[in-house]
């Protein structure tokens, strides 16, 4: 069931993102789209919810009222129309492309698959940790919406971007690669379990893989992204200890 709401009190992108995250945490809510410019929100729920549910969930700073769908301008509805999955995930594919090209160039003169993978994983962590640290306040809240460990231990969400930074340095500097690979397998396995559950439940939530600076949906591409890193780490561990 889709309902339209007016939300007063939003002043910045962080407000918009925060409201989306709060409303998505309501169990009956399946999808939320908030537009900062028009102070509007479209909320899809499993069943009809009283507006008081949303008022109790949101801080007192915001005032939410239901809109008459008959008076809801079509031009304002444009932001709700879903883009194709490819369009939504273009930033993710672009970043993966740059990381791959950079890793190939670093190993172009003396090609070695293992060295390529180490550089790829190192650059992967550099870029992804950068975007997470860019909004360190918003990331943990988004991350614990699907990561089981972050949900159980909130502090893990705050530490996670720095774990990625340390792993990036370990891979790029070739320092204790065995430990870096084991940690990679552990943390990405946990995240992949959470991502898989979200996909199976068909929930529409924001992926925190690139922090909250880039609004990416949780899709199969997120699962593939984690799987690629996991396969690389497991392959290198098996090769290292075989």
Buried (B, 14 or more C-beta within 10 A) or exposed (E): EEBBBBBEBBEEBBBBBBBBBBBBBBEEBBBBBBBBEBBBBBBBBEEEBEEEBBEEBBEEEBEBEEBEEEEBEEEBBEBBEEEEEEEBBBBBEEBBEEBBEEBEEBBEEEEEEBBBBBBBBBBBBBBBBBBBBBBBEBBBBBBBBBBBBBBEEEEBBBEBBEBBBBBBEBBBEEEEBEEBBEBBBEBBEBBBBBBEEBBEEEBBBBBBBBBBBBBBBBBEBBBBBBBBBBEBBBBBBEEEEE
